[in-house]
Amino acid sequence: MTNQTVTITAKDGVHARPATVLVQEAGKYSSEITLEYNGKSVNLKSIMGIMSLGIPNGAEVTFAAEGEDEEAALKAIIDVVKNQELGE
């Protein structure tokens, strides 16, 4: 399992548009990819799961991937976070 913690810097936090992009990217990988915030972990391939976390600006979240392509999956997800100016 690999994981990385990022700080959400987007003014509106994690809302529907960037969440959709994250789900689409996660769906490209066979690994199980999760997003953890405030003690709760959800499947990153589930838009409803992500939205249920209500992640605000300034939150620290952890992305984790486990599976045969976990390193590539996590790198791609972190790239999406940076490219969407969602966090750092």
Secondary structure, 3 states (H helix, E strand, C coil): CEEEEEEECCCCCCCHHHHHHHHHHHCCCCCEEEEEECCEEEECCCHHHHHHHCCCCCCEEEEEEECCCHHHHHHHHHHHHHHCCCEC
